[in-house]
Structures are given as C-alpha cells and as structure tokens.
Amino acid sequence: MSRWIGTSFKMTKTRSEAASYAARVRAAVGDGIDGVQPFLIPSATAVSVVADTLGPGSPVLTGVQNAHWDDEGAWTGEISVPQAADAGARLVEIGHSERRAHFAETDDTVRLKTAAALRHGLTPLVCVGESAAARDAGRGADVVRAQAEAALEGQSDPGAVLLAYEPVWAIGEHGRPPRPEEIAPALAALAELPARAVLYGGSVDLRNAPWLLELPGVQGLFVGRAAWDVDAFLDLVALGL
C-alpha cells in the first residue's frame, strides 16, 4: 500500500506560483516514486494550471478543495465535480473543518459530495476531526467516527474513500502538534471503517512527520502550511518512502 503525501494550498499562490511549484514536483517525482502517492490541492483558480503542468497521466494527483453535490445548476460561486474533473482534478477534498465551521458544511452535505465524487470516478478525501472540547471530554474518537460513518453511509464504494483525520485543535496557524496518545483513539476508531486509507493532518512538519507515519492506522499525511514551500513538500514525500 502506498503512503499518501499531499498538501492543500488553501487560499495561497497565484497561477504562476502554483505552476512553478508543480513543475518542481514533476521534475522531482518523474515517472513516480514506489510506495508514495503524492497529491496537490491548489486553489480553484489554479487547478487546471497545476494539472496541465504535471501533465496527463502524472503520478502526482491534482485535487480541488471543494465541489458541489449537484452535477450542474444555479449554484452561484460553486463548482461541480464534472467541472473539477474537466479542469484536471482527480481528487476532491470534502468537509474540511473550516468548511464546516464557516460555510455550513454538514455531515449530510459531506455525504452528498462524497457520493458525487464517487459517481464521477474521482477520489473523495473526507476530512474529519474533533474540537478541543470534545477531546477534553473524552469524546474525540466518538465524534470523529460519527463524522466518518456519516460520510461513508450508503456510498457505492466506501473502499475508495480517503479519510483525513485532522483534529480541529491541531490545525491552522494557532494549532499545536499532537501527542501520540491524544490521536491514537481516533485513529483506532477510523481503522475499523472500510475506507481506502487514513491520512493524518494537523501541525505536520518535517520534525514530527517520521513518527506520525509510524503510528498504527496512519497511511499518509495531509500537510498544510509546512508544505507550501516546495522543497519542504519534496522532503516530506521522501519521508514517505
């Protein structure tokens, strides 16, 4: 099984900056790296640029940070999964905690978007994670499992879904790196589900990536700002070997 190593650019990088990043990754990865599945998730404006720079059939997957559950319609400001695929995306990030907190993403919409990605042959990357309050109350694993089960419920191929475990208290500018014992219960709960792989994300960097990759139940890393520099991203890919 390959280790998944990827990053989301979030709301950073112009098209030229994204293309430069992708070109460096293409040169470093070549025809692929045994045992590692790299992926890049740029902003929507740069998806086609990144996909085109990586080239057709690239071993590096391009993704989108969000897509609607309907194939088309009057959904101002949204993009559909077919549109994402047309731009070169092969992966769809769904349900990030920022989307849940600020854009009314719910377990129901996460499930609908997961179904849409599967319907069109794209890989859903479903983000799940608990708040600090849930963790401190001893409910972290239950919250995370409930989110993941809701996303997988009724799907045509739950074994094609990637789960990204990103504790809310560990992500973002003010997040803190986890201790192994803090994330082990949620990882154990996710390992029981029929997903393709479980990735960990949340204050990942070159210092903690080696031991995070060795945790039971972790099949990859979903990295934020620590991978916005392409050299750091390539170093993280090398750690996945």
C-alpha positions as CSV (number, residue, x, y, z in Angstrom):
1,M,0.0,0.0,0.0
2,S,1.3,3.4,-1.0
3,R,1.7,6.2,1.6
4,W,-0.3,9.3,0.6
5,I,1.6,12.5,1.0
6,G,-0.2,15.7,0.0
7,T,-0.8,19.3,0.6
8,S,-3.6,21.9,0.2
9,F,-2.5,25.3,-0.9
10,K,-5.7,26.7,0.7
11,M,-6.1,30.4,-0.4
12,T,-2.5,30.9,-1.4
13,K,-0.4,31.0,-4.7
14,T,-1.2,32.7,-7.9
15,R,-1.5,30.6,-11.1
16,S,2.2,31.3,-11.9
17,E,3.3,30.4,-8.4
18,A,1.3,27.2,-8.5
19,A,2.7,26.3,-11.9
20,S,6.2,26.8,-10.6
21,Y,5.6,24.6,-7.6
22,A,4.0,21.9,-9.8
23,A,6.9,22.0,-12.2
24,R,9.4,21.4,-9.4
25,V,7.3,18.4,-8.1
26,R,7.0,17.0,-11.7
27,A,10.8,17.1,-12.1
28,A,11.5,15.5,-8.7
29,V,8.8,12.8,-9.0
30,G,9.4,11.8,-12.6
31,D,7.5,8.7,-13.5
32,G,6.6,8.0,-9.9
33,I,8.0,7.0,-6.6
34,D,7.5,3.5,-5.4
35,G,5.5,3.4,-2.2
36,V,4.3,7.0,-2.3
37,Q,1.2,8.7,-3.8
38,P,1.8,12.4,-3.9
39,F,-1.1,14.9,-4.4
40,L,-1.5,18.7,-4.6
41,I,-4.7,20.6,-4.0
42,P,-4.4,24.1,-5.3
43,S,-7.0,26.9,-5.2
44,A,-9.7,26.6,-7.7
45,T,-8.2,29.2,-10.0
46,A,-5.0,27.1,-10.3
47,V,-6.4,23.6,-10.6
48,S,-6.1,23.4,-14.4
49,V,-2.7,25.1,-14.3
50,V,-1.3,22.5,-11.9
51,A,-2.9,19.6,-13.7
52,D,-1.5,20.8,-17.0
53,T,1.9,21.4,-15.6
54,L,2.1,17.9,-14.1
55,G,0.9,16.5,-17.4
56,P,-1.5,13.8,-18.4
57,G,-1.2,10.6,-16.5
58,S,1.0,12.2,-13.9
59,P,1.8,10.1,-10.8
60,V,1.0,13.2,-8.8
61,L,-2.7,13.7,-8.3
62,T,-4.3,17.1,-8.6
63,G,-7.3,17.9,-6.4
64,V,-9.9,20.6,-5.6
65,Q,-10.6,21.9,-2.2
66,N,-14.4,21.7,-2.6
67,A,-17.1,20.7,-5.1
68,H,-20.9,20.7,-5.1
69,W,-23.0,17.6,-4.9
70,D,-25.1,18.5,-8.0
71,D,-23.7,17.9,-11.4
72,E,-24.9,21.3,-12.6
73,G,-27.3,24.1,-11.6
74,A,-27.9,27.6,-10.4
75,W,-25.4,27.3,-7.5
76,T,-23.6,30.7,-7.7
77,G,-20.0,30.5,-6.7
78,E,-19.8,26.7,-6.6
79,I,-18.1,24.3,-9.0
80,S,-19.4,20.8,-9.8
81,V,-17.4,17.5,-9.7
82,P,-17.7,17.2,-13.5
83,Q,-16.2,20.7,-13.8
84,A,-13.4,19.8,-11.4
85,A,-12.7,16.7,-13.5
86,D,-12.7,18.8,-16.6
87,A,-10.1,21.1,-15.1
88,G,-7.9,18.0,-14.4
89,A,-8.8,17.1,-10.8
90,R,-8.7,13.5,-9.8
91,L,-9.3,14.1,-6.1
92,V,-11.9,16.1,-4.2
93,E,-11.3,17.4,-0.6
94,I,-14.6,17.4,1.3
95,G,-15.6,18.5,4.8
96,H,-12.6,20.4,6.0
97,S,-13.2,21.8,9.5
98,E,-13.0,25.4,8.0
99,R,-15.8,24.5,5.6
100,R,-17.8,23.0,8.4
101,A,-17.3,26.0,10.7
102,H,-17.6,28.9,8.2
103,F,-19.6,27.6,5.2
104,A,-22.3,25.5,6.8
105,E,-20.8,22.1,5.7
106,T,-22.7,19.3,7.5
107,D,-22.5,15.6,7.7
108,D,-25.3,15.5,5.1
109,T,-23.6,17.7,2.6
110,V,-20.3,15.8,3.1
111,R,-22.1,12.6,2.3
112,L,-23.7,14.1,-0.8
113,K,-20.4,15.5,-2.0
114,T,-18.7,12.2,-1.4
115,A,-21.3,10.4,-3.5
116,A,-20.9,12.9,-6.3
117,A,-17.1,12.4,-6.4
118,L,-17.5,8.6,-6.5
119,R,-20.2,8.9,-9.2
120,H,-17.8,10.6,-11.5
121,G,-14.8,8.5,-10.7
122,L,-12.9,11.0,-8.5
123,T,-11.3,10.1,-5.2
124,P,-13.0,11.7,-2.2
125,L,-10.7,12.9,0.6
126,V,-13.1,13.4,3.5
127,C,-11.8,15.4,6.4
128,V,-12.9,14.6,10.0
129,G,-11.8,15.9,13.3
130,E,-12.8,16.8,16.9
131,S,-12.7,20.1,18.8
132,A,-10.5,20.6,21.8
133,A,-13.7,20.5,24.0
134,A,-14.7,17.1,22.6
135,R,-11.1,15.8,23.1
136,D,-11.0,17.0,26.7
137,A,-14.4,15.5,27.4
138,G,-13.1,12.1,26.2
139,R,-15.5,12.2,23.2
140,G,-12.9,12.8,20.4
141,A,-12.9,9.3,19.0
142,D,-16.7,9.1,19.0
143,V,-17.1,12.5,17.2
144,V,-14.5,11.5,14.6
145,R,-16.0,8.1,14.0
146,A,-19.5,9.6,13.7
147,Q,-18.3,12.1,11.0
148,A,-16.6,9.3,9.0
149,E,-19.5,6.9,9.3
150,A,-21.9,9.6,8.1
151,A,-19.7,10.3,5.0
152,L,-19.4,6.6,4.2
153,E,-23.1,5.7,4.8
154,G,-24.8,4.4,1.6
155,Q,-21.8,5.0,-0.7
156,S,-21.4,2.9,-3.7
157,D,-17.7,2.2,-3.0
158,P,-16.7,3.2,0.5
159,G,-13.4,1.4,0.0
160,A,-12.4,4.2,-2.5
161,V,-12.8,7.0,0.1
162,L,-9.8,8.5,1.8
163,L,-10.2,9.8,5.3
164,A,-8.1,12.7,6.6
165,Y,-8.0,12.9,10.4
166,E,-7.4,16.5,11.2
167,P,-8.1,17.4,14.9
168,V,-9.5,20.9,14.9
169,W,-7.2,21.8,17.8
170,A,-4.1,20.8,15.8
171,I,-4.7,22.6,12.5
172,G,-4.2,26.1,11.4
173,E,-1.9,29.0,12.5
174,H,-2.9,28.5,16.1
175,G,-2.9,24.7,16.2
176,R,-0.4,22.7,18.2
177,P,1.3,19.4,17.3
178,P,-0.4,16.4,18.8
179,R,1.0,13.9,21.3
180,P,0.6,10.2,20.1
181,E,-1.7,9.3,23.0
182,E,-4.1,12.2,22.0
183,I,-4.7,11.0,18.5
184,A,-4.4,7.2,18.9
185,P,-8.1,6.7,20.0
186,A,-9.5,8.4,16.9
187,L,-7.0,6.6,14.6
188,A,-8.0,3.3,16.1
189,A,-11.7,4.1,15.5
190,L,-11.1,5.1,11.9
191,A,-9.0,2.0,11.2
192,E,-12.2,-0.1,11.8
193,L,-14.0,1.6,8.9
194,P,-14.0,0.4,5.2
195,A,-12.1,3.4,3.8
196,R,-9.2,3.2,1.4
197,A,-6.7,4.8,3.7
198,V,-6.5,7.1,6.7
199,L,-4.2,10.2,6.5
200,Y,-3.2,12.4,9.4
201,G,-3.2,16.2,9.2
202,G,-2.7,18.8,11.8
203,S,0.6,20.7,12.6
204,V,2.5,18.2,10.5
205,D,6.1,19.2,9.7
206,L,9.5,17.6,9.0
207,R,10.2,17.1,12.7
208,N,7.1,15.1,13.6
209,A,6.3,13.5,10.2
210,P,8.5,10.5,10.7
211,W,6.8,9.3,13.9
212,L,3.4,10.3,12.6
213,L,3.9,7.9,9.7
214,E,4.7,5.1,12.0
215,L,1.6,5.4,14.1
216,P,-0.8,2.5,13.8
217,G,-3.6,3.3,11.4
218,V,-1.8,6.1,9.5
219,Q,-1.3,5.5,5.8
220,G,-0.2,9.0,4.9
221,L,-0.1,12.7,5.7
222,F,-2.2,15.7,4.6
223,V,0.0,18.7,5.2
224,G,-0.9,22.4,5.4
225,R,1.4,25.4,5.6
226,A,4.5,23.3,6.3
227,A,4.4,22.1,2.7
228,W,3.7,25.4,1.0
229,D,7.4,25.6,0.3
230,V,8.1,23.1,-2.5
231,D,11.4,22.0,-1.0
232,A,9.7,21.1,2.3
233,F,7.0,19.2,0.4
234,L,9.5,17.2,-1.5
235,D,11.3,16.4,1.7
236,L,8.0,15.1,3.2
237,V,7.5,13.0,0.1
238,A,10.9,11.5,0.6
239,L,10.0,10.6,4.2
240,G,7.1,8.5,2.8
241,L,9.5,6.0,1.2
